């Protein structure tokens, strides 16, 4: 008895064309990561520490206003970075990182200076103040925060075929 060849189920195709993708379809809204509010709070802490250091450096000799102004500017950048990260605006993590790195370097320098001078108590306080900027730096450069503050560009609508395309225009 001859056996019949096995039948393969072919893909059924509809005679109708597929529906055009909707131009109104928006990508899903990104969800704020759980670490974003913490990064913003640490950014506020960095701003407060910058203002505190500005006050400490201005106290013995009020003539050096450029140091206080530089630290106040860093505090404003840290405040702006925290707001940008919290709201999810583009490149907010970069602004917060740029405000944090000088604070980390300054506090490490202060701790090193007091360590060389032999003042262990001041080294401890400088290292304690270092927890704010280091915590902010660790949170701000993580992937969820970077993706949350990625610049969002609108998706361009799909190009529709025009019926007159390819034909020369007549006058």
The 8 nearest C-alpha neighbors of each residue, nearest first, counted from 0:
[[1, 2, 3, 4, 5, 6, 7, 8],
 [0, 2, 3, 4, 5, 6, 7, 8],
 [3, 1, 0, 4, 5, 6, 7, 8],
 [2, 4, 5, 1, 6, 0, 7, 8],
 [5, 3, 6, 2, 7, 1, 8, 0],
 [6, 4, 3, 7, 2, 8, 9, 1],
 [7, 5, 4, 8, 3, 9, 2, 10],
 [6, 8, 9, 5, 4, 10, 11, 3],
 [7, 9, 6, 10, 11, 5, 12, 4],
 [10, 8, 7, 11, 6, 12, 5, 13],
 [9, 11, 12, 8, 7, 13, 6, 14],
 [12, 10, 9, 13, 8, 14, 7, 15],
 [13, 11, 10, 14, 15, 9, 16, 17],
 [12, 14, 15, 11, 16, 17, 10, 18],
 [13, 15, 12, 16, 17, 11, 18, 10],
 [16, 14, 13, 17, 12, 18, 19, 11],
 [15, 17, 18, 14, 13, 19, 12, 20],
 [18, 16, 19, 15, 13, 20, 14, 12],
 [17, 19, 20, 16, 21, 15, 13, 22],
 [18, 20, 21, 17, 16, 22, 157, 159],
 [21, 19, 18, 22, 157, 24, 23, 17],
 [20, 22, 23, 24, 19, 156, 18, 157],
 [23, 21, 156, 24, 20, 157, 25, 155],
 [22, 24, 21, 25, 156, 20, 26, 154],
 [25, 23, 22, 21, 26, 20, 27, 156],
 [26, 24, 23, 27, 154, 22, 28, 153],
 [25, 27, 28, 24, 154, 29, 153, 23],
 [28, 26, 29, 25, 30, 24, 154, 151],
 [27, 29, 26, 30, 25, 31, 151, 147],
 [30, 28, 27, 31, 147, 26, 146, 32],
 [29, 31, 32, 28, 147, 27, 33, 87],
 [30, 32, 147, 29, 33, 35, 87, 85],
 [33, 31, 34, 35, 143, 30, 144, 147],
 [32, 34, 35, 31, 36, 37, 143, 30],
 [33, 35, 37, 32, 36, 38, 138, 144],
 [34, 36, 38, 37, 32, 33, 85, 144],
 [37, 35, 39, 38, 34, 85, 40, 33],
 [38, 36, 40, 34, 39, 35, 41, 33],
 [37, 39, 41, 35, 36, 40, 138, 135],
 [38, 40, 81, 42, 36, 37, 41, 85],
 [41, 39, 43, 37, 42, 38, 36, 44],
 [40, 42, 44, 135, 38, 43, 39, 131],
 [43, 41, 39, 45, 81, 40, 44, 77],
 [44, 42, 40, 46, 41, 45, 78, 47],
 [43, 45, 41, 47, 42, 46, 131, 48],
 [46, 44, 42, 48, 43, 47, 132, 131],
 [45, 47, 74, 43, 49, 44, 48, 77],
 [48, 46, 44, 50, 49, 45, 51, 43],
 [47, 49, 51, 45, 50, 46, 52, 44],
 [50, 48, 46, 52, 51, 47, 70, 74],
 [49, 51, 53, 47, 48, 52, 71, 54],
 [52, 50, 48, 54, 53, 49, 47, 55],
 [53, 51, 55, 49, 54, 50, 48, 56],
 [54, 52, 67, 50, 56, 51, 55, 70],
 [53, 55, 51, 57, 52, 56, 58, 50],
 [56, 54, 52, 58, 53, 57, 51, 59],
 [55, 57, 53, 54, 58, 52, 59, 67],
 [56, 58, 61, 54, 55, 60, 59, 53],
 [57, 59, 55, 56, 60, 54, 61, 53],
 [60, 58, 57, 61, 56, 55, 62, 54],
 [59, 61, 62, 57, 58, 63, 56, 64],
 [60, 62, 57, 63, 58, 59, 64, 56],
 [63, 61, 60, 64, 57, 65, 59, 58],
 [64, 62, 61, 65, 66, 60, 57, 67],
 [63, 65, 67, 66, 62, 68, 61, 57],
 [64, 66, 68, 67, 63, 69, 70, 62],
 [67, 65, 69, 68, 64, 63, 70, 53],
 [66, 68, 53, 70, 64, 69, 65, 71],
 [67, 69, 65, 71, 66, 70, 64, 72],
 [70, 68, 72, 66, 71, 67, 65, 73],
 [69, 71, 73, 67, 72, 68, 49, 53],
 [70, 72, 74, 68, 73, 69, 50, 67],
 [71, 73, 75, 69, 74, 70, 68, 76],
 [74, 72, 70, 76, 71, 75, 98, 77],
 [73, 75, 46, 71, 77, 72, 76, 49],
 [76, 74, 78, 72, 77, 73, 79, 71],
 [75, 77, 73, 79, 78, 74, 98, 80],
 [78, 76, 80, 74, 98, 75, 79, 46],
 [79, 77, 75, 81, 76, 80, 43, 74],
 [78, 80, 76, 82, 77, 81, 83, 75],
 [81, 79, 95, 94, 77, 83, 91, 78],
 [82, 80, 39, 84, 78, 42, 83, 79],
 [81, 83, 85, 79, 80, 84, 86, 78],
 [84, 82, 91, 80, 88, 86, 81, 85],
 [85, 83, 91, 87, 81, 86, 82, 92],
 [84, 86, 82, 83, 87, 35, 36, 39],
 [87, 85, 83, 84, 88, 82, 148, 81],
 [88, 86, 148, 84, 147, 85, 83, 89],
 [89, 87, 83, 148, 86, 91, 84, 90],
 [88, 90, 150, 148, 149, 91, 87, 151],
 [89, 91, 93, 92, 148, 149, 88, 150],
 [92, 90, 83, 84, 94, 93, 80, 89],
 [91, 93, 95, 139, 90, 94, 145, 84],
 [94, 92, 96, 90, 91, 95, 97, 80],
 [93, 95, 80, 91, 97, 96, 92, 98],
 [96, 94, 80, 92, 98, 93, 97, 77],
 [97, 95, 93, 99, 98, 94, 136, 92],
 [98, 96, 94, 95, 99, 100, 93, 101],
 [99, 97, 77, 95, 96, 73, 76, 100],
 [98, 100, 96, 102, 97, 132, 101, 95],
 [99, 101, 103, 102, 97, 98, 96, 104],
 [102, 100, 104, 103, 99, 105, 98, 97],
 [103, 101, 105, 99, 100, 104, 106, 132],
 [104, 102, 100, 106, 101, 105, 132, 107],
 [103, 105, 101, 107, 102, 106, 108, 100],
 [106, 104, 102, 108, 107, 103, 101, 109],
 [105, 107, 109, 108, 103, 104, 125, 110],
 [106, 108, 110, 104, 109, 105, 111, 103],
 [107, 109, 111, 105, 106, 110, 112, 104],
 [108, 110, 106, 112, 111, 107, 113, 105],
 [111, 109, 122, 107, 113, 125, 108, 112],
 [112, 110, 114, 108, 109, 113, 107, 115],
 [113, 111, 109, 115, 114, 110, 108, 116],
 [112, 114, 116, 110, 118, 115, 111, 122],
 [115, 113, 111, 117, 112, 116, 122, 110],
 [114, 116, 112, 117, 113, 111, 118, 110],
 [117, 115, 113, 114, 118, 112, 111, 119],
 [116, 118, 114, 115, 119, 113, 122, 112],
 [117, 119, 113, 120, 121, 116, 114, 122],
 [120, 118, 122, 121, 117, 123, 114, 113],
 [121, 119, 123, 122, 118, 124, 113, 125],
 [120, 122, 124, 123, 119, 118, 125, 113],
 [123, 121, 110, 119, 125, 120, 124, 113],
 [124, 122, 126, 120, 121, 125, 127, 119],
 [125, 123, 127, 121, 126, 122, 128, 120],
 [124, 126, 128, 122, 110, 127, 123, 106],
 [127, 125, 129, 123, 128, 124, 122, 110],
 [126, 128, 124, 129, 125, 130, 123, 131],
 [129, 127, 125, 126, 130, 124, 131, 48],
 [128, 130, 126, 127, 131, 132, 133, 106],
 [129, 131, 133, 128, 127, 132, 134, 126],
 [132, 130, 134, 129, 133, 45, 41, 44],
 [133, 131, 135, 134, 45, 99, 129, 130],
 [132, 134, 136, 130, 135, 131, 137, 129],
 [135, 133, 137, 131, 136, 132, 130, 138],
 [136, 134, 41, 132, 138, 133, 137, 38],
 [137, 135, 133, 139, 134, 138, 96, 132],
 [136, 138, 134, 135, 139, 140, 133, 141],
 [139, 137, 135, 136, 38, 141, 140, 134],
 [138, 140, 136, 92, 141, 137, 135, 38],
 [141, 139, 138, 137, 136, 145, 142, 92],
 [142, 140, 138, 144, 139, 143, 145, 137],
 [141, 143, 145, 144, 146, 140, 147, 139],
 [144, 142, 146, 145, 141, 147, 32, 34],
 [143, 145, 147, 146, 142, 141, 139, 148],
 [146, 144, 142, 148, 147, 143, 92, 149],
 [145, 147, 149, 143, 144, 148, 142, 150],
 [146, 148, 144, 145, 87, 149, 143, 31],
 [149, 147, 87, 89, 88, 145, 146, 90],
 [148, 150, 89, 146, 147, 90, 145, 151],
 [151, 149, 89, 148, 152, 90, 88, 147],
 [152, 150, 149, 153, 89, 148, 88, 154],
 [151, 153, 154, 150, 155, 149, 89, 26],
 [154, 152, 155, 151, 25, 156, 26, 150],
 [153, 155, 156, 152, 25, 26, 157, 22],
 [154, 156, 153, 157, 22, 158, 152, 23],
 [155, 157, 22, 154, 158, 23, 21, 159],
 [158, 156, 159, 155, 22, 20, 21, 154],
 [157, 159, 156, 160, 155, 161, 22, 20],
 [160, 158, 157, 161, 156, 162, 19, 22],
 [159, 161, 162, 158, 164, 163, 157, 165],
 [160, 162, 164, 163, 159, 165, 158, 166],
 [161, 163, 164, 160, 165, 166, 159, 167],
 [164, 162, 161, 166, 165, 167, 168, 160],
 [165, 163, 161, 166, 162, 160, 167, 168],
 [164, 166, 163, 167, 162, 161, 168, 160],
 [167, 165, 164, 163, 168, 162, 169, 161],
 [168, 166, 169, 165, 164, 163, 170, 162],
 [169, 167, 166, 170, 163, 165, 164, 162],
 [168, 170, 167, 166, 163, 165, 164, 162],
 [169, 168, 167, 166, 163, 165, 164, 162]]
